[in-house]
Amino acid sequence: MSPPDEDESPDSEGQGPDRQGRIEAATTAWRPLRRDGIGSHPCWEDLDEEGRKESFERALALRQLEAAADPEGRSTTVLAVLARIRGPR
């Protein structure tokens, strides 16, 4: 997964024309790696409470679809965590 585009600039209230794009971006399995672990998606932090709830519900639905489509029942989140544990190959 790739990081979000730099031009996704939110307004101060997590609203506006890019709100849906931020919600969609926050539902992906991509998370920034930090020295102290894995952080939240930058778009998540730009959303208001309602946007975060919507993003969370969408993410749950997407992970279920991904797991259903995977032969081993793994979502992209599971695959990302496993890749992190296994390290570079």
C-alpha positions, 0 to 999 in steps of 0.5 A, a space after each residue: 500500500 502506498 501513503 496518501 497523496 500530499 495534495 489531500 489537504 483537509 480543512 480545520 474541521 475535517 469537512 469539505 470537498 476532500 472529506 470522502 477522499 480522506 475517509 476512503 484513504 483512512 480505510 486502507 491497510 496502509 499505516 505509517 511506520 514510526 520508530 515507536 511502532 505503527 501510527 494511525 493514518 494521517 487522514 484519520 487524524 484529519 477527520 471529525 468524529 463522524 468521519 472517523 466513525 464512517 471510516 471505521 465502519 467502512 474499514 470493517 466491511 472492507 476487511 471482511 470482503 478482503 478476508 472472504 476473497 483470500 484463500 486463507 481468509 486473510 485481510 490486507 491488514 493481516 497480510 501487512 502485519 505478517 509482512 512486518 513480522 517476517 521482515 524483508 525477503 
